[in-house]
Amino acid sequence: MRLTSRLIILAGIAAFAAPLGPAAGVAPAGAAATQRAAGIRPAARAPSEWPQFGHSPRHLNTNLAEKTFTRSNVKRLRTMFTADFGSNTGSEGGPAVTNGVLYQAGFDGNLNAYPAGGCGQPSCQPLWRGMATGDFTSTPAVSGGLVFIASADHFLYAFPAAGCGAAVCAPRWKAHLRDAVVDSSVSVAGGVAYVGDFSGHLYAFTAAGCGKPVCQPLWTGHGLKTELIGAPAVGNGFVYATTFNSTPNLVNGRLLVFPAAGCGQVSCTPSWTAGIGGPAGSTAAPAVTSTTVYTTSGTLFGNGVNTNFHLRAFRAAGCGSKTCKPLRTYDTGDGGAEGAPAVSGSTVFATTQASPDPNSLGVVAAYLAAGCGKPQCEPLWTGINFESGFASPPSVINGVVFVGKGPATSVPPDAGLYAFSAAGCGAATCMPIKFVRLTSDQNYLGAPLAVAEGKVFMASDDNVSGRSLVYAIGLPATGRGAGSR
């Protein structure tokens, strides 16, 4: 669990009020013809999309519409182009992709939009930009013609997804929150936008807005004041969120569950809660199926007992009590699992540094989603490398598991994209079927991937150029060179 980077971010919240000036390098986006040429006009056939954290409000980290990649052809993956979103402004927030547009936010308080198909150049500048007066450290969500993202400046923003015809766009509406937003990506489901803040509040807003520039929440859920709430997941009539709960004697976390429609009051308490075995990581979030909610956590610190079982499964409907115990737990090693899990078919995946081979380090582990018939389950297989580093949540696409990691192979720290077979390799540890190195010197914080429109999008800071980039990784045209950058 990236506790160090989390504490650095939290320490900077008090400084959010300094206004940020417009950044250079925004491409004009005024004319409709320019927008069409840039590829942001909706296609006749809906492409595969990744509109929010975890792909959908359930955060399963899969995209069934994406058929481009197979276990055979990923060996040809390479970086096709990059999208530049500033100078050393990367964070744990990842990209969203929908309607031909790529959205990426940065630590500088800018939300940027690019043509997802590229701009005809090796590196692309934004079509337009939305701005806040505080940090963006989460993944945007796109729904109903709006792009949602919350900031450390205590506001939730809803920008026009198609831009405004100018280089810098104002939000259609915004909402004042009680505290800063650090880790919580917005989740949109059923016309409602959900987001959590730094001090135990979960908010629900009408996604279309309220007809005014500043909107009030439909209702607010309350955890503990010491709980930082991560990205909410929505399904089965509930909102699920995991927390990073820091007290003087213990750093731990919980699962909080609220009715998705609220409680009939402006303030709601959880329907039920559960311990998750440690604090939720910066990119952690529940993954919700029709029957089960899966949670991840990092190492428990302080006056408590840390275990090796940081992936947990709970009954999605609860247990009939205010506090629930897991149906089963999964061995992730004592370092835990940093990001949200992925659920595909009969398998649940989690990123972990643990490996059954003492001469290697873990990247991702696969487990039976329905359990192993015991309270505690071991991995079916573990994908490995040989360098410890921050890792993204896994994304499972058409039989391939993608994970971003950095450092990945060397010092100075590089970063790159790993691809593993989702079926494993017939052994306890599996080597990747492909690794795409971004550059030789990167600062990658485990930002979630987006897999859509025939590309894997990965955001990282390139220390060589000093630029923050979204790398669009895809398959070259048949007959062209297949080497990775």
C-alpha positions in Angstrom: 0.0 0.0 0.0 1.5 3.3 -1.1 1.4 4.9 2.3 4.2 7.3 1.6 2.7 8.9 -1.5 -0.7 9.0 0.3 0.7 11.0 3.2 2.5 13.4 0.8 -0.8 14.1 -1.0 -2.6 14.6 2.3 0.0 16.9 3.6 -0.5 19.2 0.5 -4.3 19.6 0.9 -4.0 22.7 3.0 -2.3 24.4 0.1 -5.0 23.8 -2.4 -6.4 27.3 -2.4 -3.6 28.8 -4.5 -5.2 29.5 -7.9 -3.8 27.8 -10.9 -3.2 29.8 -14.1 -4.0 28.4 -17.6 -1.3 26.1 -18.8 0.4 26.4 -22.1 -0.1 24.0 -25.0 -3.9 23.8 -25.3 -4.9 23.1 -28.8 -7.8 25.3 -30.1 -11.1 23.4 -30.3 -13.5 26.1 -31.5 -14.8 24.9 -34.8 -17.0 21.9 -35.3 -15.0 20.9 -38.3 -11.9 20.8 -36.1 -13.6 18.6 -33.6 -14.8 16.2 -36.3 -11.3 16.0 -37.8 -9.9 15.3 -34.3 -12.3 12.3 -34.0 -14.6 13.4 -31.2 -17.8 13.1 -33.2 -19.7 10.0 -32.0 -19.3 7.1 -34.4 -22.2 5.4 -36.1 -21.3 2.2 -34.3 -20.6 2.5 -30.6 -17.0 1.6 -29.9 -15.7 -0.1 -26.8 -15.5 2.4 -24.0 -14.1 2.8 -20.6 -16.2 5.7 -19.2 -15.3 5.6 -15.5 -13.1 4.0 -12.9 -13.2 0.2 -13.2 -15.2 0.5 -16.5 -18.7 0.4 -14.9 -20.2 1.4 -11.6 -19.7 -2.1 -10.3 -15.9 -1.7 -10.9 -15.4 -5.2 -12.3 -12.4 -3.9 -14.4 -13.5 -5.8 -17.5 -14.7 -4.6 -20.9 -16.7 -7.2 -22.8 -17.0 -5.0 -25.9 -13.3 -4.9 -26.4 -12.2 -7.7 -28.7 -9.1 -6.3 -30.2 -6.6 -8.1 -28.0 -6.0 -11.8 -27.8 -3.3 -13.9 -26.0 -1.6 -14.3 -29.4 -1.6 -10.8 -30.8 -0.6 -8.9 -27.6 3.0 -10.0 -28.3 2.9 -7.2 -31.0 1.8 -4.4 -28.6 3.7 -1.1 -28.8 3.2 2.6 -27.9 1.2 4.2 -30.7 1.1 7.8 -29.4 1.1 9.8 -26.2 -1.2 12.5 -24.8 0.7 15.2 -22.9 -1.1 16.4 -19.7 1.5 18.7 -18.1 4.8 18.8 -16.4 5.3 16.2 -13.6 1.6 16.3 -12.7 0.7 12.6 -12.7 -1.1 11.1 -9.8 -3.0 7.9 -8.9 -5.8 9.0 -11.3 -6.2 7.2 -14.6 -7.9 7.9 -17.9 -11.5 7.5 -19.1 -12.4 6.9 -22.7 -15.8 7.3 -24.4 -17.3 8.6 -27.7 -13.8 8.9 -29.2 -12.4 11.1 -26.5 -9.7 10.4 -23.9 -10.0 12.2 -20.6 -7.1 12.6 -18.1 -6.8 14.8 -15.0 -3.6 15.9 -13.3 -2.2 17.0 -10.0 -2.1 20.5 -11.4 -5.9 20.7 -11.2 -6.5 20.4 -15.0 -8.9 18.0 -16.7 -7.7 17.4 -20.3 -9.5 16.0 -23.3 -7.8 14.4 -26.4 -8.9 12.5 -29.5 -8.7 8.8 -28.4 -7.5 7.8 -31.8 -4.5 10.1 -31.7 -3.8 13.4 -33.5 -1.5 12.2 -36.3 1.6 13.2 -34.2 3.7 11.2 -31.8 2.4 13.3 -28.9 -0.9 15.1 -28.6 -2.0 18.3 -26.9 -5.4 18.7 -25.3 -8.5 19.6 -27.4 -9.8 21.5 -24.4 -9.2 21.7 -20.7 -11.3 22.2 -17.5 -9.8 23.7 -14.4 -10.1 23.5 -10.6 -8.2 25.4 -7.9 -7.0 22.2 -6.3 -5.4 18.9 -7.2 -7.1 16.2 -9.2 -5.9 12.8 -8.0 -8.6 10.5 -9.3 -10.1 9.1 -12.5 -12.8 11.1 -14.4 -16.3 9.6 -15.1 -18.3 10.4 -18.2 -22.1 10.1 -18.4 -25.0 11.9 -19.9 -22.8 14.4 -21.8 -20.8 15.4 -18.7 -17.4 14.6 -17.3 -17.3 14.4 -13.5 -14.3 14.7 -11.3 -13.8 16.0 -7.7 -10.8 18.0 -6.4 -8.9 18.8 -3.2 -10.5 22.2 -3.4 -13.7 20.8 -1.9 -15.7 20.8 -5.2 -17.2 18.2 -7.5 -17.1 19.4 -11.1 -19.3 18.5 -14.1 -17.7 19.7 -17.3 -19.4 19.4 -20.8 -18.0 16.2 -22.3 -17.8 17.6 -25.8 -16.1 20.8 -24.7 -17.3 24.3 -25.1 -15.7 25.5 -28.3 -12.9 27.1 -26.4 -9.5 26.0 -25.1 -10.6 26.2 -21.5 -14.1 25.3 -20.4 -16.2 26.1 -17.3 -18.2 23.4 -15.5 -21.9 23.1 -16.3 -22.4 22.8 -12.6 -20.4 22.1 -9.5 -21.0 21.2 -5.9 -19.3 22.2 -2.7 -18.2 19.3 -0.5 -17.4 19.3 3.2 -13.8 18.3 2.7 -11.2 17.5 0.0 -11.4 14.6 -2.3 -8.1 12.6 -2.6 -8.8 9.1 -3.7 -12.4 8.9 -4.7 -13.2 8.7 -8.4 -16.8 9.6 -9.1 -19.1 6.7 -9.9 -22.3 7.4 -12.0 -25.2 4.9 -11.9 -28.9 5.4 -12.4 -28.6 9.1 -13.1 -26.8 9.7 -9.8 -23.1 10.7 -9.2 -21.5 9.3 -6.1 -18.2 10.5 -4.6 -16.4 10.3 -1.2 -14.2 12.8 0.6 -11.3 13.0 3.0 -13.3 12.9 6.3 -15.9 10.2 6.0 -18.6 11.7 3.8 -20.2 9.9 0.8 -22.3 12.2 -1.4 -25.0 11.5 -3.9 -25.9 14.1 -6.6 -28.3 14.2 -9.5 -25.9 13.7 -12.3 -27.8 16.0 -14.7 -27.4 18.9 -12.2 -30.0 21.0 -10.4 -30.6 23.8 -12.9 -28.2 26.1 -10.9 -24.5 26.7 -11.0 -23.9 25.1 -7.6 -25.9 22.0 -6.5 -26.6 20.4 -3.2 -26.4 16.6 -2.6 -29.5 14.4 -2.6 -28.2 12.9 0.5 -24.9 12.4 2.4 -23.7 9.2 4.0 -21.5 9.4 7.1 -18.6 7.2 8.1 -16.0 8.1 10.7 -14.3 11.5 10.6 -11.0 9.7 10.4 -12.0 7.8 7.3 -10.8 8.7 3.8 -13.4 7.3 1.4 -12.3 5.8 -1.9 -14.2 5.3 -5.2 -17.8 4.1 -4.5 -19.1 1.0 -6.4 -22.8 0.8 -7.2 -24.9 -2.4 -7.7 -27.8 -4.4 -6.3 -29.5 -1.3 -4.9 -26.5 -0.4 -2.7 -23.4 1.9 -2.8 -20.2 0.2 -1.5 -17.1 2.1 -0.5 -13.8 1.1 1.2 -11.9 3.5 3.5 -8.4 4.4 4.7 -8.9 5.0 8.4 -6.0 6.6 10.2 -5.9 7.0 14.0 -2.9 7.6 16.3 -2.8 3.9 17.2 -4.0 2.1 14.1 -4.2 2.5 10.3 -7.0 0.2 9.1 -10.0 0.3 6.8 -13.7 -0.6 6.5 -16.3 -1.4 3.9 -19.3 1.0 4.2 -22.6 0.1 2.5 -25.5 2.5 2.0 -28.8 2.2 0.1 -28.2 3.7 -3.4 -31.4 5.7 -3.1 -30.5 7.0 0.3 -32.4 6.6 3.5 -35.2 9.2 3.1 -33.2 11.8 5.0 -30.4 14.2 4.1 -28.0 12.4 6.3 -27.6 8.6 6.2 -25.6 6.0 8.3 -24.4 2.8 6.7 -26.8 -0.1 6.4 -23.9 -2.3 7.3 -20.1 -2.2 7.6 -17.2 -4.7 7.6 -13.5 -4.8 8.4 -11.3 -5.2 5.3 -8.1 -6.3 7.0 -6.1 -3.1 6.5 -6.4 0.3 4.9 -7.8 0.7 1.4 -5.1 1.8 -1.1 -5.2 4.9 -3.3 -6.7 3.0 -6.2 -8.7 0.5 -4.2 -12.5 0.1 -4.6 -15.0 -2.7 -4.2 -15.9 -4.9 -7.1 -19.5 -5.9 -7.1 -21.2 -8.9 -8.7 -24.9 -9.8 -8.4 -24.1 -11.8 -5.2 -20.7 -10.8 -3.9 -18.7 -7.7 -3.1 -14.9 -8.1 -3.2 -12.6 -5.7 -1.3 -8.8 -5.2 -1.1 -6.5 -3.6 1.5 -2.9 -3.0 2.3 -0.8 -3.6 5.3 -2.4 -3.0 8.7 -0.2 -0.6 10.8 -0.3 0.0 14.5 -2.0 -1.8 17.4 -3.5 -4.6 15.4 -2.6 -7.9 13.7 -1.7 -7.9 10.1 -2.4 -11.0 8.1 -1.7 -12.4 4.6 -5.4 -12.2 3.6 -6.2 -8.8 2.2 -8.6 -9.8 -0.6 -12.0 -10.5 0.9 -15.5 -11.6 -0.3 -18.7 -10.5 1.4 -22.3 -11.3 0.7 -23.5 -8.3 -1.4 -26.8 -8.1 0.4 -25.2 -8.1 3.8 -25.5 -10.5 6.7 -28.6 -9.2 8.5 -26.4 -7.5 11.1 -24.8 -4.0 11.3 -21.3 -5.6 11.1 -20.5 -8.4 8.7 -17.7 -10.9 8.4 -16.3 -12.1 5.1 -17.6 -15.2 3.4 -13.9 -16.1 2.7 -10.5 -14.4 2.3 -7.7 -14.9 -0.2 -3.9 -14.9 0.4 -2.3 -11.8 -1.1 0.8 -11.9 1.1 1.3 -9.6 4.1 1.8 -6.6 1.9 -1.8 -6.8 0.7 -3.3 -5.7 -2.6 -3.1 -2.1 -3.6 -5.8 -1.5 -6.2 -9.3 -2.6 -6.9 -9.8 -6.3 -7.8 -11.1 -7.5 -11.2 -13.8 -10.1 -11.7 -14.1 -12.0 -14.9 -16.1 -15.2 -15.3 -15.2 -17.6 -12.4 -12.0 -15.8 -11.4 -11.1 -12.8 -9.3 -7.8 -11.0 -9.8 -5.8 -8.7 -7.5 -2.4 -7.0 -7.8 0.1 -8.1 -5.2 3.8 -8.1 -4.7 3.7 -11.6 -3.1 5.0 -14.6 -5.1 5.3 -18.3 -4.1 8.7 -18.2 -5.7 11.2 -16.4 -3.3 13.3 -15.4 -6.3 10.6 -13.3 -7.9 7.9 -10.7 -7.0 4.2 -10.8 -7.7 2.4 -8.6 -10.3 -1.1 -10.1 -10.2 -2.7 -13.2 -8.7 -5.8 -15.1 -9.8 -8.2 -16.8 -7.4 -11.5 -18.8 -7.7 -14.2 -16.2 -7.3 -16.6 -18.7 -5.7 -13.9 -19.8 -3.2 -12.0 -23.0 -2.6 -14.3 -24.7 -0.1 -12.3 -23.3 2.8 -12.4 -20.0 4.7 -9.0 -19.0 3.3 -7.9 -19.6 -0.3 -4.6 -19.6 -2.1 -3.9 -18.2 -5.6 -4.6 -20.4 -8.7 -1.5 -18.8 -10.2 0.6 -15.6 -9.7 2.0 -13.5 -12.5 5.5 -12.4 -11.7 8.4 -10.0 -12.4 11.6 -9.2 -10.6 11.2 -5.6 -9.4 9.0 -4.2 -6.6 6.9 -1.2 -7.6 3.5 0.5 -7.7 0.9 -1.5 -9.7 -2.4 -0.6 -11.3 -5.6 -2.5 -10.7 -5.8 -5.5 -13.1 -7.9 -5.1 -16.3 -9.2 -8.3 -17.8 -9.9 -8.2 -21.5 -10.8 -11.1 -23.8 -8.6 -13.6 -21.9 -5.7 -11.2 -21.2 -4.9 -9.6 -17.9 -3.2 -6.2 -18.2 -1.3 -4.5 -15.3 0.7 -1.4 -15.2 3.8 -1.4 -12.9 6.7 0.8 -12.1 9.5 0.3 -11.3 9.1 -2.7 -13.6 12.6 -4.0 -14.6 15.4 -1.7 -13.7 17.0 1.2 -11.9 16.6 4.1 -12.6 13.0 3.2 -12.3 11.2 2.4 -15.5 7.6 1.5 -15.9 5.5 -0.5 -18.3 2.5 -2.6 -19.2 2.4 -6.3 -18.4 0.1 -8.7 -20.2 -0.6 -12.2 -18.7 -2.9 -15.0 -19.9 -6.0 -14.9 -17.7 -6.1 -18.7 -17.8 -2.6 -18.9 -16.3 0.2 -21.0 -17.6 -0.3 -24.4 -15.9 2.2 -23.5 -13.1 2.1 -21.7 -9.8 4.0 -18.7 -11.2 3.6 -17.3 -14.7 5.8 -15.0 -16.8 4.1 -12.3 -18.8 3.3 -13.0 -22.4 4.2 -9.4 -23.2 5.9 -6.4 -21.5 5.8 -2.9 -23.1 8.3 -0.6 -21.5 7.3 3.1 -21.5 10.7 4.7 -21.1 13.8 4.0 -19.1 13.0 6.6 -16.3 9.4 6.9 -15.1 7.5 8.0 -12.0 4.4 5.7 -12.0 2.0 5.7 -9.0 -0.3 2.8 -10.0 -2.9 4.8 -11.9 -5.7 2.6 -13.3 -5.6 1.6 -16.9 -8.4 2.2 -19.4 -8.8 -0.4 -22.2 -11.0 0.8 -25.0 -11.1 1.5 -28.7 -8.4 -1.0 -29.4 -5.8 0.5 -27.0 -4.6 0.2 -23.5 -4.2 3.7 -22.0 -1.7 4.1 -19.1 -0.8 7.4 -17.4 2.7 8.0 -16.0 5.3 10.7 -15.6 8.3 10.5 -18.0 11.3 11.7 -16.0 13.4 11.9 -19.2 11.3 14.6 -20.7 9.7 15.9 -17.5 6.2 15.5 -19.0 3.2 13.7 -17.7 1.9 11.4 -20.5 -0.9 9.0 -21.3 0.6 6.2 -23.3 -1.7 4.7 -25.9 -0.6 1.2 -26.4 -2.0 -0.9 -29.2 -1.3 -3.1 -32.2 0.6 -1.8 -35.2 -1.0 -2.3 -38.6 -0.3 -5.6 -40.2 3.1 -5.6 -41.9 4.6 -2.8 -39.8 7.2 -3.0 -37.2 6.0 -4.6 -34.0 8.7 -3.5 -31.5 7.8 -1.7 -28.4 9.2 1.7 -27.6 
